[in-house]
Amino acid sequence: MEPSMKGARASADADGLVAPPSMQSGWTATRLFDLLNDLGRLRVISVCGPSVFEAICQAGPYEIVGGSLNMITDAYHWHFALKRLGHLRSFDTTHARSGRRVLFFELREREDDAPFLRIYAYRGTNEDFDPAVLERFAEAHRELAAGVALDPWEAA
């Protein structure tokens, strides 16, 4: 399967993974990663045990294969086990130290787990957010501010 481009829905892969026909929250990994492509540069903070990885990148094409979502960014490759993408929440808040407005998403395996991934809309020092980014984030934030369970992918 060729990587999916922004806005494209991934179809079943070789293992028969397909999106369930009836959605509970309407949010899937595909919908989230399509949105990330719309938000321009991202600051990604990944937590794995005592290790924290931070990078600024541009989301890119992705594919879903063997229960994983694989995305190519301009800085590195991302590999996500779909079964671990359980809970998504968005934040529009003020950063405590800098006093700057921050827009970001948190991913957790379950709602009560600590987040393992934070994805921020990026802007440089003394820059404002692009109006298109503000609009796209606000649309998603209306649905995600309280947090939602990401709809699972099921074996066909």
Backbone as JSON, one array per atom type, in Angstrom:
{
  "sequence": "MEPSMKGARASADADGLVAPPSMQSGWTATRLFDLLNDLGRLRVISVCGPSVFEAICQAGPYEIVGGSLNMITDAYHWHFALKRLGHLRSFDTTHARSGRRVLFFELREREDDAPFLRIYAYRGTNEDFDPAVLERFAEAHRELAAGVALDPWEAA",
  "N": [[0.84, -1.17, 0.0], [0.59, 2.19, -0.83], [1.79, 5.1, 0.91], [-0.7, 6.98, 2.65], [-1.97, 10.13, 1.73], [-2.51, 13.46, 3.05], [-5.79, 13.83, 4.17], [-6.68, 11.58, 2.9], [-8.36, 8.51, 3.32], [-7.27, 5.65, 4.92], [-7.36, 2.38, 3.64], [-8.33, -1.1, 4.16], [-5.62, -3.05, 5.36], [-3.03, -5.5, 4.69], [-3.44, -7.21, 6.81], [-6.1, -7.07, 7.23], [-7.17, -4.92, 8.69], [-9.6, -2.57, 9.39], [-11.5, 0.45, 9.56], [-14.03, 0.67, 12.03], [-17.52, 0.36, 11.17], [-19.5, 1.85, 12.57], [-19.04, 4.69, 14.39], [-18.01, 5.77, 17.62], [-16.95, 8.13, 18.94], [-16.2, 9.4, 16.69], [-13.62, 10.02, 16.21], [-10.61, 8.89, 14.95], [-7.39, 7.32, 14.48], [-6.65, 7.92, 11.87], [-8.19, 10.24, 11.3], [-7.09, 12.01, 13.2], [-4.35, 12.12, 12.35], [-4.66, 13.12, 9.78], [-5.58, 15.68, 10.47], [-3.27, 16.64, 11.8], [-1.6, 17.04, 9.63], [-2.72, 19.33, 8.62], [-1.99, 21.31, 10.38], [0.5, 22.46, 10.1], [3.86, 23.16, 11.13], [4.95, 21.16, 13.86], [5.45, 20.62, 17.36], [6.66, 17.93, 18.9], [6.41, 15.92, 21.71], [7.51, 13.15, 23.18], [7.1, 10.64, 25.57], [8.75, 8.05, 27.1], [9.01, 5.92, 29.49], [11.68, 6.87, 31.55], [12.68, 8.5, 29.61], [12.57, 11.32, 27.44], [11.62, 12.54, 24.36], [11.97, 15.14, 22.09], [10.93, 17.03, 19.33], [10.82, 19.18, 16.48], [8.74, 19.2, 13.75], [7.32, 18.55, 10.48], [4.28, 17.13, 9.75], [3.63, 14.3, 7.63], [3.15, 12.11, 4.78], [1.38, 9.04, 5.44], [0.82, 5.58, 6.38], [-1.2, 2.7, 7.1], [-0.39, -0.29, 8.43], [-0.33, -3.65, 9.36], [-1.44, -3.25, 11.98], [-0.24, -0.93, 12.79], [0.32, 2.59, 12.6], [2.21, 4.36, 10.4], [4.16, 7.11, 9.92], [5.83, 9.46, 7.88], [7.83, 12.09, 8.63], [9.34, 15.34, 8.08], [11.57, 15.2, 9.61], [11.92, 12.75, 10.96], [10.86, 9.26, 11.28], [7.69, 8.1, 12.3], [6.2, 5.6, 14.28], [3.32, 4.05, 15.25], [1.59, 1.93, 17.42], [-1.57, 1.02, 16.82], [-3.4, 0.03, 18.71], [-2.56, 1.19, 21.04], [-3.3, 3.81, 20.92], [-5.47, 5.19, 22.59], [-6.86, 7.29, 23.97], [-7.66, 10.68, 23.48], [-7.06, 14.12, 23.89], [-7.53, 17.65, 23.71], [-5.92, 20.86, 24.22], [-6.14, 24.3, 24.88], [-4.43, 26.69, 26.07], [-2.54, 28.68, 28.47], [0.93, 28.79, 28.64], [2.72, 28.03, 31.53], [5.35, 28.98, 32.28], [6.27, 30.68, 30.17], [4.11, 32.29, 29.52], [2.88, 32.3, 27.11], [0.37, 31.54, 24.65], [-0.63, 28.21, 24.11], [-1.35, 25.47, 22.01], [-2.38, 22.21, 21.98], [-2.31, 18.57, 21.76], [-2.96, 15.66, 23.71], [-2.05, 12.29, 23.93], [-3.05, 9.19, 25.21], [-2.93, 5.83, 26.52], [-5.12, 4.87, 27.97], [-7.84, 6.69, 29.43], [-7.26, 7.34, 32.13], [-4.54, 7.04, 32.29], [-1.14, 8.31, 32.32], [-0.14, 10.81, 29.95], [1.52, 9.77, 26.95], [2.32, 11.07, 24.78], [2.61, 14.33, 23.52], [1.44, 16.72, 21.32], [2.12, 19.66, 19.86], [0.88, 22.6, 18.25], [3.14, 24.39, 16.43], [4.94, 27.44, 16.72], [7.19, 30.02, 16.03], [9.43, 31.99, 18.17], [8.07, 35.04, 19.24], [6.18, 34.98, 17.21], [2.88, 34.84, 15.79], [0.14, 32.5, 15.79], [-0.73, 31.01, 12.71], [-3.68, 32.08, 11.08], [-5.24, 30.09, 9.78], [-4.38, 27.75, 11.04], [-5.23, 28.27, 13.65], [-8.0, 28.23, 13.23], [-8.49, 25.55, 12.3], [-7.56, 24.11, 14.52], [-9.33, 25.06, 16.49], [-11.77, 24.03, 15.56], [-11.39, 21.26, 15.96], [-10.87, 21.28, 18.7], [-13.3, 21.92, 19.87], [-14.56, 19.46, 19.91], [-12.74, 17.88, 21.28], [-11.87, 18.92, 23.73], [-12.78, 17.98, 26.22], [-11.84, 15.47, 26.1], [-11.7, 12.35, 24.38], [-12.42, 8.93, 23.6], [-10.42, 7.3, 21.31], [-11.63, 5.85, 18.41], [-11.5, 2.4, 17.99], [-9.53, 0.28, 15.81], [-10.57, -2.52, 14.06], [-10.26, -6.05, 13.48], [-11.17, -7.31, 10.34]],
  "CA": [[0.0, 0.0, 0.0], [1.31, 3.45, -0.84], [1.39, 5.93, 2.04], [-1.86, 7.84, 2.45], [-1.68, 11.55, 1.8], [-3.45, 14.22, 3.88], [-7.18, 13.79, 3.78], [-7.05, 10.27, 2.34], [-8.68, 7.48, 4.31], [-6.56, 4.39, 4.67], [-8.25, 1.23, 3.49], [-7.85, -2.28, 4.86], [-4.26, -3.44, 5.02], [-2.86, -6.93, 4.44], [-3.94, -7.96, 7.97], [-7.54, -6.91, 7.3], [-7.6, -3.88, 9.62], [-10.47, -1.57, 8.79], [-12.19, 1.28, 10.54], [-15.35, 0.14, 12.32], [-18.54, 1.1, 10.44], [-20.18, 2.82, 13.42], [-18.06, 5.37, 15.24], [-18.54, 6.3, 18.87], [-16.56, 9.53, 19.08], [-15.91, 9.96, 15.38], [-12.18, 10.29, 16.11], [-9.76, 7.74, 14.69], [-6.0, 7.69, 14.2], [-6.63, 8.54, 10.54], [-8.7, 11.61, 11.4], [-6.1, 12.79, 13.93], [-3.14, 12.36, 11.56], [-5.05, 14.05, 8.72], [-5.58, 17.0, 11.1], [-1.89, 17.07, 12.05], [-1.08, 17.55, 8.36], [-3.29, 20.67, 8.41], [-1.54, 22.25, 11.41], [1.83, 23.0, 9.83], [4.94, 22.65, 11.97], [4.51, 20.6, 15.13], [6.44, 20.28, 18.39], [6.24, 16.63, 19.4], [7.09, 15.5, 22.92], [7.2, 11.74, 23.41], [7.61, 10.15, 26.84], [8.89, 6.59, 27.17], [9.69, 5.68, 30.76], [12.4, 8.06, 32.0], [13.21, 9.2, 28.44], [11.7, 12.27, 26.76], [12.1, 12.9, 23.02], [11.28, 16.33, 21.61], [11.35, 17.41, 17.98], [9.95, 20.03, 15.67], [8.64, 18.52, 12.47], [6.14, 18.73, 9.64], [3.65, 15.84, 9.48], [3.72, 13.94, 6.22], [2.34, 10.97, 4.36], [1.36, 7.91, 6.36], [0.1, 4.38, 5.98], [-1.57, 1.81, 8.18], [0.03, -1.64, 8.06], [-0.06, -4.57, 10.46], [-1.82, -2.72, 13.27], [0.55, 0.26, 13.1], [0.29, 3.76, 11.73], [3.59, 4.77, 10.13], [4.18, 8.43, 9.28], [7.12, 10.03, 7.54], [7.89, 13.54, 8.79], [10.55, 15.88, 7.48], [12.68, 15.03, 10.55], [12.06, 11.36, 11.4], [9.71, 8.39, 11.03], [6.87, 7.79, 13.47], [5.51, 4.32, 14.21], [2.37, 3.97, 16.35], [0.74, 0.75, 17.55], [-2.92, 1.58, 16.89], [-4.08, -0.37, 19.93], [-2.13, 2.06, 22.15], [-3.89, 5.14, 20.76], [-6.78, 4.98, 23.2], [-7.57, 8.47, 24.45], [-7.16, 11.92, 22.89], [-7.61, 15.35, 24.46], [-6.87, 18.87, 23.24], [-5.77, 21.94, 25.19], [-5.88, 25.67, 24.43], [-4.13, 27.23, 27.4], [-1.37, 29.55, 28.58], [2.09, 28.11, 29.19], [3.0, 28.59, 32.86], [6.62, 29.72, 32.37], [6.45, 31.72, 29.15], [2.94, 33.14, 29.4], [2.4, 32.24, 25.72], [-0.73, 30.63, 24.34], [-0.22, 26.94, 23.53], [-2.41, 24.6, 21.49], [-1.77, 20.89, 21.87], [-3.06, 17.34, 21.98], [-2.34, 14.62, 24.52], [-2.46, 10.92, 23.66], [-2.89, 8.24, 26.31], [-3.49, 4.52, 26.21], [-6.45, 4.92, 28.58], [-8.12, 8.03, 29.95], [-6.64, 7.59, 33.43], [-3.08, 6.89, 32.18], [-0.35, 9.51, 32.02], [0.06, 10.92, 28.49], [2.81, 9.35, 26.42], [2.65, 11.91, 23.64], [2.0, 15.65, 23.4], [1.7, 17.27, 20.0], [1.81, 21.09, 19.9], [0.99, 23.45, 17.07], [4.39, 25.12, 16.64], [5.18, 28.79, 16.18], [8.47, 30.53, 16.49], [9.44, 33.06, 19.16], [7.47, 36.32, 18.79], [5.28, 34.76, 16.07], [1.5, 34.48, 16.08], [-0.33, 31.34, 15.06], [-1.37, 31.24, 11.43], [-5.14, 32.04, 11.27], [-5.78, 28.8, 9.33], [-4.07, 26.79, 12.09], [-6.16, 28.57, 14.75], [-9.35, 27.78, 12.83], [-8.53, 24.08, 12.28], [-7.44, 23.63, 15.89], [-10.58, 25.39, 17.2], [-12.79, 23.06, 15.14], [-11.12, 20.0, 16.66], [-10.92, 21.51, 20.15], [-14.71, 21.87, 20.3], [-14.89, 18.06, 20.14], [-11.7, 17.16, 22.02], [-11.47, 19.6, 24.97], [-13.09, 17.13, 27.37], [-11.21, 14.18, 25.86], [-12.52, 11.32, 23.74], [-11.79, 7.65, 23.29], [-10.22, 7.12, 19.89], [-12.32, 4.65, 17.97], [-10.52, 1.34, 17.7], [-9.53, -0.41, 14.53], [-10.92, -3.91, 14.33], [-9.96, -7.02, 12.42], [-12.35, -7.55, 9.52]],
  "C": [[0.89, 1.23, 0.0], [0.89, 4.27, 0.36], [0.2, 6.8, 1.68], [-1.42, 9.29, 2.54], [-2.75, 12.23, 2.65], [-4.85, 14.13, 3.3], [-7.62, 12.45, 3.23], [-7.34, 9.3, 3.47], [-7.94, 6.21, 3.94], [-7.58, 3.27, 4.57], [-7.68, 0.05, 4.27], [-6.44, -2.61, 4.43], [-4.22, -4.96, 4.85], [-3.38, -7.77, 5.59], [-5.44, -7.79, 8.15], [-8.02, -5.87, 8.29], [-8.43, -2.85, 8.87], [-11.09, -0.75, 9.9], [-13.56, 0.69, 10.8], [-16.43, 0.99, 11.64], [-19.28, 2.12, 11.29], [-19.18, 3.39, 14.4], [-18.74, 5.84, 16.52], [-18.2, 7.78, 18.99], [-16.38, 10.2, 17.72], [-14.43, 10.26, 15.18], [-11.43, 8.98, 15.98], [-8.33, 8.24, 14.52], [-5.92, 8.4, 12.85], [-7.1, 10.0, 10.61], [-7.7, 12.51, 12.12], [-4.9, 13.11, 13.04], [-3.43, 13.18, 10.3], [-5.04, 15.49, 9.26], [-4.16, 17.51, 11.33], [-1.25, 17.61, 10.78], [-1.57, 18.97, 8.09], [-2.7, 21.73, 9.34], [-0.13, 22.79, 11.2], [2.88, 22.37, 10.72], [4.39, 22.23, 13.33], [5.7, 20.47, 16.07], [5.91, 19.0, 19.02], [7.08, 16.27, 20.61], [6.6, 14.11, 23.26], [7.87, 11.28, 24.69], [7.61, 8.63, 26.83], [9.7, 6.28, 28.42], [10.39, 6.96, 31.2], [12.91, 8.93, 30.84], [12.15, 10.12, 27.82], [12.36, 12.66, 25.45], [11.3, 14.11, 22.57], [11.84, 16.69, 20.24], [10.33, 18.36, 17.38], [9.94, 19.42, 14.28], [7.38, 18.96, 11.72], [5.56, 17.34, 9.4], [3.69, 15.57, 7.99], [2.84, 12.76, 5.89], [2.44, 9.83, 5.38], [0.62, 6.74, 5.75], [-0.22, 3.58, 7.23], [-1.29, 0.39, 7.71], [0.23, -2.45, 9.33], [-0.38, -4.04, 11.84], [-1.03, -1.5, 13.71], [0.26, 1.37, 12.1], [1.73, 4.23, 11.62], [3.56, 6.08, 9.35], [5.62, 8.86, 9.03], [7.02, 11.54, 7.74], [9.15, 14.04, 8.09], [11.78, 15.66, 8.37], [12.94, 13.57, 10.95], [10.84, 10.56, 10.99], [9.02, 8.1, 12.34], [6.23, 6.44, 13.26], [4.63, 4.19, 15.46], [1.63, 2.64, 16.31], [-0.69, 1.29, 17.75], [-3.64, 1.22, 18.18], [-3.69, 0.47, 21.13], [-2.71, 3.47, 22.05], [-5.32, 5.09, 21.27], [-7.55, 6.22, 23.55], [-6.87, 9.74, 23.95], [-7.85, 13.11, 23.55], [-6.83, 16.54, 23.92], [-6.87, 19.93, 24.33], [-5.5, 23.24, 24.45], [-5.68, 26.44, 25.72], [-2.92, 28.16, 27.33], [-0.25, 28.77, 29.26], [2.51, 28.81, 30.48], [4.27, 29.44, 32.9], [6.7, 30.89, 31.4], [5.29, 32.7, 29.06], [2.36, 33.16, 27.99], [1.23, 31.26, 25.59], [-0.16, 29.37, 23.68], [-1.46, 26.13, 23.14], [-1.8, 23.22, 21.32], [-2.76, 19.77, 22.12], [-2.25, 16.44, 22.9], [-2.92, 13.27, 24.11], [-2.12, 10.05, 24.85], [-3.4, 6.88, 25.85], [-4.91, 4.42, 26.74], [-6.61, 6.28, 29.22], [-7.38, 8.33, 31.25], [-5.12, 7.38, 33.44], [-2.41, 8.25, 31.99], [-0.18, 9.6, 30.5], [1.45, 10.44, 28.09], [3.24, 10.23, 25.26], [1.88, 13.23, 23.74], [2.42, 16.21, 22.05], [1.2, 18.72, 19.99], [1.8, 21.68, 18.5], [2.19, 24.35, 17.34], [4.32, 26.52, 16.05], [6.48, 29.27, 16.79], [8.32, 31.62, 17.54], [8.93, 34.35, 18.52], [6.63, 36.18, 17.53], [3.88, 34.46, 16.58], [1.17, 33.2, 15.33], [-0.94, 31.79, 13.74], [-2.89, 31.15, 11.64], [-5.76, 30.71, 10.82], [-5.53, 27.72, 10.37], [-5.01, 27.01, 13.27], [-7.55, 28.04, 14.44], [-9.46, 26.26, 12.88], [-8.43, 23.52, 13.7], [-8.74, 23.88, 16.65], [-11.7, 24.42, 16.83], [-12.62, 21.75, 15.9], [-11.31, 20.16, 18.16], [-12.35, 21.48, 20.67], [-15.13, 20.43, 20.61], [-13.96, 17.38, 21.14], [-11.34, 17.75, 23.38], [-11.72, 18.74, 26.21], [-12.42, 15.76, 27.26], [-12.21, 13.2, 25.26], [-11.71, 10.04, 23.62], [-11.62, 7.62, 21.77], [-10.9, 5.82, 19.49], [-11.3, 3.61, 17.54], [-10.62, 0.87, 16.26], [-9.76, -1.87, 14.85], [-10.47, -4.8, 13.18], [-11.25, -7.3, 11.66], [-12.77, -9.0, 9.57]]
}
